[in-house]
């Protein structure tokens, strides 16, 4: 039991530091990419170090391969590395536990919408279904847009196969 705990703790610690989970967003995401619509969503996520925690979790879950192969239009709600610092270490350890891959896949799917949306399509108090058969609430006013309690800090990043919204927190579903 102690050996498994030590392995998991070591893995989580190494993952957190190797993925720059403590990095702050210094400016706009994907600032150096001239034309985001030339790249798939997974390629764009992997281009910015401020999205590396989400990218690493996609890899751990195995969903990165699905995103690389899909041509179906979709929307990703991508938390910044800073958003993960708000998550408890216990919760992060649960997500990255190799024995909890199903839990990680469920978590990642809560950040996936199976349709391509742009910000003008959302209305305040809308509820939208995620790729995980859960629903999240949308809040929008003239100042900002939020999904599941996470504020959008960069919207409508067009990709070859979808749209990306960068959020400042982890998406919290309202209904299962």
C-alpha positions as a Markdown table, in Angstrom:
| # | Residue | x | y | z |
|---|---|---|---|---|
| 1 | Unk | 0.0 | 0.0 | 0.0 |
| 2 | Unk | 2.8 | 2.4 | 0.9 |
| 3 | Unk | 4.6 | 1.6 | -2.3 |
| 4 | Unk | 1.6 | 2.4 | -4.4 |
| 5 | Unk | 1.0 | 5.7 | -2.6 |
| 6 | Unk | 4.7 | 6.6 | -3.0 |
| 7 | Unk | 4.5 | 5.8 | -6.8 |
| 8 | Unk | 1.4 | 7.8 | -7.3 |
| 9 | Unk | 2.8 | 10.8 | -5.3 |
| 10 | Unk | 6.0 | 10.7 | -7.2 |
| 11 | Unk | 4.2 | 10.5 | -10.5 |
| 12 | Unk | 1.9 | 13.4 | -9.7 |
| 13 | Unk | 4.7 | 15.6 | -8.4 |
| 14 | Unk | 6.8 | 14.9 | -11.5 |
| 15 | Unk | 3.8 | 15.5 | -13.8 |
| 16 | Unk | 3.0 | 18.8 | -12.1 |
| 17 | Unk | 6.5 | 20.2 | -12.5 |
| 18 | Unk | 7.2 | 18.8 | -15.9 |
| 19 | Unk | 3.9 | 20.2 | -17.3 |
| 20 | Unk | 4.5 | 23.8 | -16.1 |
| 21 | Unk | 1.3 | 23.6 | -14.1 |
| 22 | Unk | 2.4 | 26.6 | -12.1 |
| 23 | Unk | 3.0 | 28.8 | -15.2 |
| 24 | Unk | 1.0 | 32.0 | -15.4 |
| 25 | Unk | -0.6 | 33.2 | -18.7 |
| 26 | Unk | 1.7 | 36.0 | -19.7 |
| 27 | Unk | -0.3 | 37.2 | -22.7 |
| 28 | Unk | -2.8 | 36.0 | -25.3 |
| 29 | Unk | -2.8 | 32.2 | -25.8 |
| 30 | Unk | -1.3 | 31.1 | -29.2 |
| 31 | Unk | 0.1 | 34.6 | -29.6 |
| 32 | Unk | 2.8 | 33.4 | -32.1 |
| 33 | Unk | 0.4 | 31.5 | -34.4 |
| 34 | Unk | -0.5 | 33.5 | -37.4 |
| 35 | Unk | -3.4 | 31.5 | -38.7 |
| 36 | Unk | -5.0 | 29.1 | -36.2 |
| 37 | Unk | -7.4 | 27.7 | -38.8 |
| 38 | Unk | -4.6 | 25.9 | -40.5 |
| 39 | Unk | -4.2 | 23.6 | -37.4 |
| 40 | Unk | -6.3 | 21.0 | -35.7 |
| 41 | Unk | -7.5 | 21.7 | -32.1 |
| 42 | Unk | -5.0 | 19.2 | -30.6 |
| 43 | Unk | -2.1 | 20.8 | -32.6 |
| 44 | Unk | -3.0 | 24.3 | -31.3 |
| 45 | Unk | -3.2 | 23.1 | -27.7 |
| 46 | Unk | 0.2 | 21.6 | -28.0 |
| 47 | Unk | 1.7 | 24.8 | -29.4 |
| 48 | Unk | 1.2 | 26.9 | -26.2 |
| 49 | Unk | 3.0 | 26.1 | -23.0 |
| 50 | Unk | 0.2 | 27.8 | -21.0 |
| 51 | Unk | -2.0 | 24.9 | -22.1 |
| 52 | Unk | 0.5 | 22.1 | -21.3 |
| 53 | Unk | -1.3 | 20.7 | -18.3 |
| 54 | Unk | -4.5 | 20.1 | -20.4 |
| 55 | Unk | -2.5 | 18.8 | -23.3 |
| 56 | Unk | -0.7 | 16.3 | -20.9 |
| 57 | Unk | -4.0 | 15.2 | -19.5 |
| 58 | Unk | -5.4 | 14.6 | -23.0 |
| 59 | Unk | -2.3 | 12.4 | -23.6 |
| 60 | Unk | -2.7 | 10.5 | -20.4 |
| 61 | Unk | -6.4 | 9.9 | -21.2 |
| 62 | Unk | -5.7 | 8.7 | -24.7 |
| 63 | Unk | -8.1 | 11.3 | -26.1 |
| 64 | Unk | -5.3 | 13.1 | -27.9 |
| 65 | Unk | -5.4 | 10.5 | -30.6 |
| 66 | Unk | -9.1 | 10.9 | -31.1 |
| 67 | Unk | -8.7 | 14.6 | -31.4 |
| 68 | Unk | -5.9 | 14.2 | -33.9 |
| 69 | Unk | -7.9 | 11.9 | -36.1 |
| 70 | Unk | -11.3 | 13.6 | -36.0 |
| 71 | Unk | -12.6 | 15.8 | -38.7 |
| 72 | Unk | -15.9 | 16.3 | -37.0 |
| 73 | Unk | -16.5 | 20.0 | -35.9 |
| 74 | Unk | -16.2 | 20.4 | -32.1 |
| 75 | Unk | -15.5 | 22.9 | -29.4 |
| 76 | Unk | -12.9 | 22.6 | -26.7 |
| 77 | Unk | -13.1 | 24.5 | -23.4 |
| 78 | Unk | -9.4 | 24.5 | -22.4 |
| 79 | Unk | -8.3 | 25.6 | -18.9 |
| 80 | Unk | -4.9 | 27.3 | -18.6 |
| 81 | Unk | -2.2 | 25.9 | -16.5 |
| 82 | Unk | -3.1 | 28.4 | -13.8 |
| 83 | Unk | -6.6 | 27.0 | -13.7 |
| 84 | Unk | -5.2 | 23.7 | -12.5 |
| 85 | Unk | -3.5 | 25.4 | -9.6 |
| 86 | Unk | -7.0 | 26.0 | -8.1 |
| 87 | Unk | -7.6 | 22.2 | -8.1 |
| 88 | Unk | -6.7 | 20.4 | -4.9 |
| 89 | Unk | -3.7 | 18.1 | -5.0 |
| 90 | Unk | -5.9 | 15.2 | -4.0 |
| 91 | Unk | -8.2 | 15.8 | -7.0 |
| 92 | Unk | -5.3 | 16.2 | -9.4 |
| 93 | Unk | -3.7 | 12.9 | -8.0 |
| 94 | Unk | -7.1 | 11.1 | -8.6 |
| 95 | Unk | -7.2 | 12.3 | -12.2 |
| 96 | Unk | -3.6 | 11.3 | -12.9 |
| 97 | Unk | -3.8 | 8.0 | -11.2 |
| 98 | Unk | -3.2 | 5.3 | -13.9 |
| 99 | Unk | -5.9 | 3.2 | -12.2 |
| 100 | Unk | -8.4 | 5.9 | -12.8 |
| 101 | Unk | -8.3 | 6.4 | -16.6 |
| 102 | Unk | -12.1 | 6.3 | -16.8 |
| 103 | Unk | -12.3 | 9.2 | -14.4 |
| 104 | Unk | -9.8 | 11.2 | -16.4 |
| 105 | Unk | -11.7 | 10.5 | -19.6 |
| 106 | Unk | -14.9 | 11.6 | -18.0 |
| 107 | Unk | -13.2 | 14.8 | -16.7 |
| 108 | Unk | -11.7 | 15.6 | -20.1 |
| 109 | Unk | -15.0 | 15.0 | -21.9 |
| 110 | Unk | -16.6 | 17.7 | -19.7 |
| 111 | Unk | -14.4 | 20.2 | -21.6 |
| 112 | Unk | -15.6 | 18.9 | -25.0 |
| 113 | Unk | -18.7 | 20.0 | -27.0 |
| 114 | Unk | -19.6 | 17.9 | -30.0 |
| 115 | Unk | -20.5 | 20.9 | -32.1 |
| 116 | Unk | -18.5 | 23.9 | -33.3 |
| 117 | Unk | -19.8 | 27.0 | -31.5 |
| 118 | Unk | -18.7 | 30.6 | -31.6 |
| 119 | Unk | -19.4 | 33.0 | -28.7 |
| 120 | Unk | -22.3 | 34.7 | -30.4 |
| 121 | Unk | -24.3 | 31.5 | -30.3 |
| 122 | Unk | -24.5 | 31.4 | -26.5 |
| 123 | Unk | -27.2 | 33.2 | -24.4 |
| 124 | Unk | -27.2 | 33.8 | -20.7 |
| 125 | Unk | -28.7 | 30.9 | -18.6 |
| 126 | Unk | -28.3 | 28.4 | -21.5 |
| 127 | Unk | -27.5 | 24.9 | -20.5 |
| 128 | Unk | -25.4 | 22.9 | -23.0 |
| 129 | Unk | -24.6 | 19.2 | -23.2 |
| 130 | Unk | -21.0 | 18.1 | -23.1 |
| 131 | Unk | -19.4 | 15.1 | -24.7 |
| 132 | Unk | -19.8 | 13.2 | -21.4 |
| 133 | Unk | -23.6 | 13.3 | -21.2 |
| 134 | Unk | -23.4 | 16.0 | -18.6 |
| 135 | Unk | -24.7 | 19.6 | -18.8 |
| 136 | Unk | -23.0 | 22.9 | -18.0 |
| 137 | Unk | -24.5 | 26.3 | -17.4 |
| 138 | Unk | -23.6 | 29.3 | -19.5 |
| 139 | Unk | -23.5 | 32.8 | -18.2 |
| 140 | Unk | -23.1 | 35.7 | -20.6 |
| 141 | Unk | -23.5 | 39.4 | -20.3 |
| 142 | Unk | -22.0 | 42.4 | -22.0 |
| 143 | Unk | -18.7 | 41.9 | -20.1 |
| 144 | Unk | -17.9 | 38.2 | -20.2 |
| 145 | Unk | -18.9 | 34.6 | -21.0 |
| 146 | Unk | -18.5 | 31.6 | -18.6 |
| 147 | Unk | -19.0 | 27.9 | -18.9 |
| 148 | Unk | -19.7 | 25.8 | -15.8 |
| 149 | Unk | -18.4 | 28.6 | -13.6 |
| 150 | Unk | -15.1 | 29.2 | -15.5 |
| 151 | Unk | -14.7 | 32.5 | -17.2 |
| 152 | Unk | -13.6 | 32.6 | -20.8 |
| 153 | Unk | -10.4 | 34.6 | -21.2 |
| 154 | Unk | -10.0 | 34.0 | -24.9 |
| 155 | Unk | -12.9 | 33.1 | -27.2 |
| 156 | Unk | -13.4 | 31.9 | -30.8 |
| 157 | Unk | -10.0 | 30.5 | -31.6 |
| 158 | Unk | -10.8 | 28.8 | -34.9 |
| 159 | Unk | -9.0 | 25.6 | -35.9 |
| 160 | Unk | -9.2 | 23.3 | -38.9 |
| 161 | Unk | -11.6 | 21.0 | -37.1 |
| 162 | Unk | -13.3 | 23.1 | -34.4 |
| 163 | Unk | -13.2 | 26.0 | -32.0 |
| 164 | Unk | -11.3 | 26.6 | -28.8 |
| 165 | Unk | -12.3 | 28.7 | -25.8 |
| 166 | Unk | -9.6 | 29.3 | -23.2 |
| 167 | Unk | -11.0 | 29.4 | -19.7 |
| 168 | Unk | -9.7 | 30.4 | -16.3 |
| 169 | Unk | -11.0 | 27.4 | -14.4 |
| 170 | Unk | -12.0 | 23.8 | -14.5 |
| 171 | Unk | -15.5 | 23.2 | -16.1 |
| 172 | Unk | -18.0 | 22.1 | -13.4 |
| 173 | Unk | -21.0 | 20.3 | -14.8 |
| 174 | Unk | -24.4 | 21.2 | -13.3 |
| 175 | Unk | -26.3 | 18.1 | -14.2 |
| 176 | Unk | -25.3 | 14.5 | -14.8 |
